[in-house]
Amino acid sequence: MELKDLFLTPLYLGIFYGIAFAVRKRFTNPINRRYFIPALSVKFVGAIGLGLIYQFYYGGGDTFNYFNHVKIVYRAFGDSPIIGAKLLISHGEYDPETSKYAGMMEWYRAPTEFFVIKVAAFFGLLCFNTYTVIGLCFAALSFCGMWAMYLTFTRIYPIAYKKLAISIFFLPSVFFWGSGLMKDSLCMGALGWVFYGFYHAFINKKNITTAITLAALGIYIIISVKVYILLSFLPPALLWIFNENNQRIKSATTRMLLKPLFIIMGLLASYLGATKLTAGDEKYDIEKIGERTKITKEYLTTQVVSGSVYNIGEIDGSIGSILKVAPQAIIVSLYRPFLFEARNPVMILSALEATLFIWLTVNLFYKTGIAKSLRLIASKPILTFSFIFSIIFAIGVGTNSGNFGTLVRYKIPLMPFYLSALYIMQFMAKKAPARRPQLNNPRKLRRLATTE
């Protein structure tokens, strides 16, 4: 961070808040309006805090590596706007005009990292290449997608709007790691748009053009940065769409006849989507995923010396070995680190969140009963989707990480969905009181829980 960060950050914060207050009425309703500015504020706190932690605690890291590359692109624009523009639209290819600058960038031929650099460089042109302001831009972009996620959840189950705000916006790991100049900020925002788009285009079937546009934008960003998030999302999302539409068929016979057909179609679409999206990809090709999981786990484990390594069992590179350690991967992703495993302030926050997940899960299943809890999950398609997505994603990140330091960042996409599902189950399991305040009337909430 530089001196200009101190002067320009307050100015741009004022601009961002001015825009937020101007558009708040358009994108909120009487229920959720109170959360709009606080949710945006914690994203800004996360973006600034991320930079400070990396600078003064870690002494450097990925966020500053991205920014160092952005400086080179910004310098290219200063020398020649045409050369700078060529760098922004390049895909790692050699060009005599850009080679001087490309040669100084280690990640020029790393597609996922260079995509983040391009986005950051674009924002840098709007703010005199100021690190903190670029971080605020990433936070604002991420917030837009997560607000779309929140609107979707509250439209599905409006009575839980308070708890849903906590699960989506106010988990420390989510707003810290998902707000600054990092891949995770782009992915969290993009995942929110994809979730919003799938629901409104295929289930709610309103504002279809907007929904498809946002979903397409989110899919493009996720494919460009972390395609495995989309691979985890697609199968449960297709099942979610089927379950929602299947429940609307009045004839029980027709529902039973169509169910196997749609399940087969969903599985086929998921397989084709996964293989086509990853074909030829060095990291995520389905045929190489077991081997890459083994290599990544071993690398991350050997790189960490802070005592945060965990071991879930032997992975030999085969899909079978991944399935064997899957239960351990789920536990480590959802419920660890335990409090006694925390070794630094960041791990303590993650351990507190994991403890919350443990308490809510055990408390809910104990009070409700395992059989009834499973029936609740099966009866509510959004719960089925959220838990399946969380489990698939937990297996993926749990087997690929190998240490809590990286796991705490990798797992944030599943956290809002898992916690939201738990809170929705809480409300479903409760018996309705004899008298409710008018605002808590489900029908009234359903009418209010829309911005369309």
N, C-alpha and C positions, 0 to 999 in steps of 0.2 A: 504494500500500500504506500501511496505517496502523499505529498502535501495537498495536492489537488483533490484527493478523496475527502479531506476535511472540509473543503469549501464547496465542492460540487454536490456531495451527498445530501446535505440538507436542502439544497435548491431542488434537486430532482425528487427528493421525497415529497416536497411541497407540490410538485407537478403531478406526481403519481396520486397523491391523496386528493388533489383537485379533480382529477379525472375520475377517481373512485367515487367521490361524493356526487359527481355529475351523472354517472351512469347507474348509481345504486338503485334508484327507483325502477329503472328499466329491467334490471336483472334480479330483483328481490320481490318478496311479497310480505304481507304483515307478519308472518310467522318468522321468517329467517332474516329479516332486514337487520336485526340487532347483531347478527353474527358477521355481516359482510366486512365491516371495517376492522373489527378485532381479528378476524381470520386473515385478512390481508396484512395486518400489522405483525402477526407472529411470523408470517412468511418473510417480511422484511427483517425482522429480528434474526431469523434463521440465516438469511443471506449474509448479513453483516457479521453475525457471530461465527459463521463458518470461516470467513476470511480471517477473523481475529484468532480463532483457534489454530488454524493452519499456520499462521504467521508466527504467533508467540508461543504456542504449545508444541506443535509438530515441527516447526522450523521449515516449512515448505510442504509440497505435496501436489497432487493432481490439479487442484484448482489453480495454483500458480503456474504449473506447467502449461495449462491451457492458456493462461493470460500471457505467458512469454511468447507463445505462438501468435496470439492475437496482436501483440506488439509488432511482430514482423509483418503481418498483413496490413496493419495500420501504417507502418513505415512505407510499404509498397504503394498504398493509396497516396501518401504524401509525395512520393517520387513521381508517380503516374497513376491517375485514376483508372486508366485502361488496364494497366498491369494488375492493380489491386482488384478490379472487377474480375479479371481472368482467374486470379487466385480463389475468389469467392465461388466461382462456378466450376472450378476444376475438380477432377476426380482422381488426383494423384498421377496424372499423365505428365510426360516431359514436355516442356515448352521453353524455347530459347529465351523468351522475354521474362518468364517467371522463374527460371532455374536459379537465378541468383538468390531469390528469397526462399524458394522451395528447398534448396540445399541447406538452409539454416533451420529447417523444421523437421524434427525427428518424426513427427506424426503426420507428415505430408501424405504418406502412402498407407496410413492407418485409417480406413474409411470411417469407423465409428467415432474415433477421437477427432478426426478432421471435420466431421459434421458439426460437432459441438463448437469447434474453433470458428467455423464459418458463421454460426448463429451468434456467437460472442463477438466476432469481428463486425458483424452488421450492427449490433447494439453499440459497439465501440465507436462507430462512426457518428452516432447520435449523441455521444456524451464525452467527446474528447478523449476517448480511450481510457476511461477511469474505471479501475477494477471494481470498486464498491458499487458504482452505478450500474455496471454490467451485471453484477450480482443481483441488484434490485430488479433489473429487467428480467432476469431468469426467474426470480421469485414471483414477479407479476404474471409472467407467462404460465408458470406452474399453478398459480392461484386460479387463473381463468379455467384451466382444466379441472381442478379440484372443486371449484364452485359448481361446475357442470355435474360432477360426480355427486355432490351434496344435493343439488336440485333433483337429481334422478332418484336417489335414495328417499328423500322426503316426499316425493310424489308417489312412490311405491308404498311407503309406510309413514305417513305424515305425523302420526301421534308420537313417534320417537324422535322428533326433530332436535330436541336438546341433546340427547345422547349421541345422535348421529353427528352433530357438530363437533363433539369431543373426539369421536373416533376418526373423523376425516381431517380436522384442522389442528387439533390441540395436543396430539401425541408428540412429545419432544423429538423423538428420532425422526418422525416424518417431516416436521417443519424445519428441523435443523439440516438433515442430509438432503432433503428434497427442495431446497430453496436457493442455494447459491450457484456459483459457476461450476456446475458439475453435470454429468450425464443424467443423474437421478432426478434433477429438477425438470428437465425436458420430458423424461419418461413418466413422471407422476402426472404432469399436466396432460400429456398425450393419452395416458391410460384413462383419465377422467373423460376426455372427449370421446374415446372409443366406447366407453361404458354408456355415456349419454346417447351416443349415436345409435348403438345397438338397441337400446331400450325404446327410444322414440321412433326409430325407423321400422322395427320389426315387431314390437310389442304394443306400444301405445299408439303407433301409427298416426302421429301428428307432427307437424313441422318436419316432414320427411326430408325435404331438400336441405334444410339446415343441418338436420341430424346426420345425413349421409356425408355432407361436406365436412363436418367436424370429425366424424369417424374416419373418413379418408385421410384427413390431415394427421390425426392421431396415429393411424396405422403407418403412414409414411414416416413419421418421426420415430416410432418404436422400431420399425424395420431398419432405419438408418442408425440407430443407437444400440438398442438391446432387443433383438428380435425374439429372444427366448421369453420375454414377457408376453408377446403376442401368441407364442406357441402354447403357453400356459393358459391364456385367456380363451382361445378359440373353442376348444372342446366343451368346457362348461358353459360358455356363452351360447353355443348352438343348442345344447341341452336345455338351457334356460328358455330360449326362444320357443323350442318345441313344447316344453311343459306349460308355458304361459298360454300359448295358442291352443294346445290340446285341451286345457281346462275349459276353454270357451265353447267347445263342441258339446252340444246338448245331449246328443245320443251317446249313451254309454257303450253301445255296441260299436259304433263308428270310432269312438276313442280307442277302444281295445284293438280294433283292426288296424288303425293307423299307427298305433304306438310302436310296434316293432319296425315298421317301414321307416318312420322318421328317425328312430334311433340308429338304424343301419345307415341312413342317408347322412345323419350327423357325424357318425364315426368316419364314414368315407370322406366327407368334406373336410373333417379335421385332419385326417391322414394326408389327403392331397394337398391341403393348405400347408401343413408342416413340411412335407417333402419338397414342394415347389418353392416355398419361401427360403429354404436352407440349402437347396441343391447347389453343390460346389462351394459352399461357404466353409472356409477353413475351420472356423470355430464351432458352427452350429449345424453342420450337415448331420441329418438324422443317423446316417450310417457311421459317423465318426463320434457321435455324442458321448458314448461310453468312454472311448479313449481320451477325448478332450476333458471329460470330467476328472479322470484319474490324473492327467497332467496338471490341470489347473489346481486341483486340491493339493497335490504334492508341492507345487511351486509356492502357493500361498502359505502353506504350513511351514515350509523351510524359511520363508522370508520374514516371519514374525518372531521376535525375540522378547515380546512383552509378557509372556506367560498366558496369552489368550488363546492358545491352540486347543482344539477339541478333537476327539477321535470317535467316529461313529462306526468304525469297522473297516475291513479291507475292501478296497475297490480295485478290481483288476482290469477295468476298462470295458467289461461286458455289461450289457443291459441287465442281465441276471444279477450281477453283483450290486447294481444300483437298486434294484427292487428289494434285494436282501437287506440293505441298510436303510430302506425307505422309512420304516417306523422311527428309527433313531434320528433320521434327518428331519422328520416332522416335529419331533419333540425338541430338537435343538433349535429349530427355526422359530417355533411358536413360544416355547417356554424357557429357553435359556438365553443368556447366562443367568444362573441362579445368583442370588445376592452374594453368597460367599465366594462366587467365581469372579466377581468384579475386581479389576486391577487398576482402574483409572476412572476419572470422572465420566468419560463418555460411556464406559461399560456400566457404571453405576446407573445411569439413566436408562440404559437398555435393560438392565436387570430389574429395575423398578417396573418398567413396562411389561416385561415377561412375567413378573409376579402378579400384576393386574390381570394378565391373560389367564394365568393359572387359577387365580381366585375366582374370576368370573365363570370360567369353564366348569370348575369343580362345583362351585356353588349352584350354578344353573342346573347341571345334570343331577346333582344330589337332591335339590328341592323338587325338581320336575320329574325326575326318574329317567333312566336311560331310554326305556321303551317310548315314553311319551315324547322325550326330546327328539328321538329319531323320527317319530311320526310328525312332529312339528317341522323338522327340516324337510321331510319328504313332501309335506302338504303345501309348503310355501316355496315356489320356484326361485325367488331371490335368495332364500337361505340355501337351497341346494346349490345354486350357482356359486355363491360366496364361499361356502365351505369347500366345494370341490376345487375351485380356483386356488384357494389358500393352501390346500393340501398338495396340489400339483406343484405350485410355486415353492412351497416349503421343501419338498423333496429336491427340486432343482437347485435351490440356493444352499440347502443344507449339505448336499453332497459335493458341491463345487467350491465351497469356501474353505473349510478347514481351520478357521480361526474366527473368534468373535469380532475382531476388529473390522474385518471386511463383511462378515455376516450382518452386522447391525445396519450397514448401508444397503446391502443387497436385498434385504427382506422387506424394506419399507413398502413396496407396492402391495403386498398381501395384508399389511396391518390394518388399513382402514376397512377392508372388506371383512376380515375376520372379526374385528371388534364390532363393526356395524351389525353383523349377523348375530353376534351374542346379545347385543342390546335389543334387537328386534325380537329375538326369542324370549328375552325377559318380559317384554310387553305382551307377547302372545301367551306366555305361561301364566301371567297374572290374571286373577279373577277381577272383572270390572267392579269398581265400588258402586254402591247404591246411587250416589249422586256424584256427578262430575261437573266441574266448572264448564261453562259453555265453550270456552276456547279449546278445551280438551275433547270436545265432541268429535269423533272420527269423521263424520260426514262434513262438518264445518271445516275441519282441518283439510280434508281432501279437496274441498273447493278452493281453499286459500293456498294450498301447496302447489301453486303453479305460477309461472311468470308469463305464460303464453297469453 
